[in-house]
Amino acid sequence: MRARTIRKAEGLDASRALQAVLYRSAKQDPTRRFHALYDKVARADVLVRAWGEVRANRGAPGVDGTSIEDVEESGVETFLEQIARSLKERTYRPAPLRRVDIPKPGQPGKFRPLSIPTVKDRVVMTAAKIVLQPIFEATFLPVSFGFRPGRSAHDALEAIRTEANRGADWVLDADLQDCFGSLDRRPGVAESGGARGRGGDRSGIGNSPGFSDLPAALQRGPPRSGPGVDGAERVPRGAREVR
């Protein structure tokens, strides 16, 4: 089914109709590999939606010092057109991440590193998420609740309550110590689609041009600001938590 057909039938905007097509295609054929996705990231409707999400999250500027307000003052339309052009011409390169270390609550002397992308890079990341998320979402099991659209910790608690009422009496509570602080980025990228593998590369993305550059983007070292450890061993964490 085409995105245009779904858009008319279900009253969806263009970007959500695209997501519906990708999700249904991935769900119907778990072995399918997608080879033409990069151009979708540069679509005007996808970038406009990505900007809306980034703007709603606010967040701090990256290394270039450009804030959400700066983009609005200089012109959002021009800003998104420049991003689209650089993506289509394959000249887009992510900027280094700005490092900020914030204290860990209840742990004196310990800090949690945040690596903050520029506003432009956050828009591109969000656009990529809009395109990729429905493909990965189709592979997750019903018992997965974390960081999934339309699901929350409350849903997980309700599932636990239901199972307890059915007689289940075992609960396993596990935590990965300093997970984001010590996770190797290369395996993280390699296993990013490993909920239930798709195709030979487990991600289902195949050899979609442009997406092969994502691991390189994650390797860009963050300039430091404040105490902490070498950022080369850490996975970047959000800009939303710093204002």
Residue pairs with C-beta under 8 A, 6 or more apart in sequence:
1 21
1 24
2 21
3 14
3 17
3 18
3 20
3 21
4 17
6 12
6 17
6 20
6 21
7 13
7 14
7 17
10 17
10 20
12 20
13 45
13 49
14 43
14 45
15 43
15 45
15 46
15 49
15 130
18 40
18 43
18 46
18 131
19 130
19 131
19 133
19 134
20 134
22 34
22 131
22 134
22 135
23 134
23 135
23 137
23 138
25 32
25 34
26 32
26 34
26 134
26 135
26 137
26 138
26 139
26 198
26 204
27 138
30 138
30 139
30 196
30 198
31 198
31 199
32 198
32 199
32 204
33 198
33 199
33 200
33 201
33 204
33 205
33 206
34 135
34 204
34 205
34 206
34 208
35 206
35 207
35 208
36 208
37 131
37 132
37 205
37 208
37 210
37 211
38 87
38 208
38 209
38 210
38 211
39 88
40 46
40 131
41 47
41 87
41 124
41 127
41 128
41 131
41 210
42 83
42 84
42 87
42 88
42 127
43 84
44 80
44 84
46 127
46 130
46 131
47 80
47 83
47 84
47 123
47 127
48 80
49 127
49 130
50 123
50 124
50 126
50 127
50 129
50 130
51 76
51 79
51 80
51 123
53 126
54 68
54 119
54 122
54 123
54 126
55 68
55 72
57 122
57 239
57 240
58 68
58 240
58 243
59 68
59 116
59 119
59 122
59 238
59 239
59 240
59 242
59 243
60 67
60 98
60 100
60 116
60 239
60 242
60 243
61 67
61 70
61 98
61 116
61 118
61 119
62 95
62 97
62 98
62 116
62 117
62 118
62 119
62 121
62 122
62 239
63 95
63 96
63 97
63 98
63 118
63 223
64 95
64 118
64 120
66 118
66 119
66 120
67 119
68 119
70 119
71 79
71 119
79 120
80 123
83 92
83 120
83 123
83 124
86 92
87 124
87 210
90 210
92 124
94 117
94 118
94 121
94 124
94 217
94 220
95 117
95 118
95 120
95 121
95 220
96 220
96 221
96 222
96 223
97 115
97 116
97 117
97 220
97 221
97 222
97 223
97 231
97 236
98 115
98 116
98 117
98 222
98 223
98 225
99 113
99 114
99 115
99 116
99 222
99 223
99 224
99 225
99 226
99 228
99 231
100 113
100 114
100 116
100 225
100 226
100 242
101 111
101 112
101 113
101 114
101 225
101 226
101 227
101 228
102 111
102 112
102 114
102 226
102 241
102 242
103 110
103 111
103 112
104 110
104 111
104 112
111 226
111 227
111 228
112 181
112 237
113 181
113 228
113 229
113 231
113 234
113 237
114 237
114 238
114 239
114 241
114 242
115 222
115 231
115 234
115 236
115 237
116 238
116 239
116 242
117 125
117 236
117 239
122 239
128 211
128 214
132 205
133 149
135 193
135 198
135 204
135 205
136 192
136 193
136 195
136 203
136 204
137 148
137 149
139 193
139 195
139 196
139 197
139 198
139 204
140 148
140 195
140 196
141 195
141 196
143 159
144 151
144 195
145 151
145 152
145 153
145 155
145 156
145 159
146 156
160 171
180 234
180 235
180 237
181 229
181 233
181 234
182 233
182 234
183 234
183 235
184 233
185 215
185 218
185 219
185 235
186 215
188 235
189 214
189 215
189 218
190 202
191 202
192 203
193 201
193 202
193 203
193 204
193 205
194 202
198 204
199 206
205 211
218 235
218 236
221 231
221 232
222 231
222 236
224 231
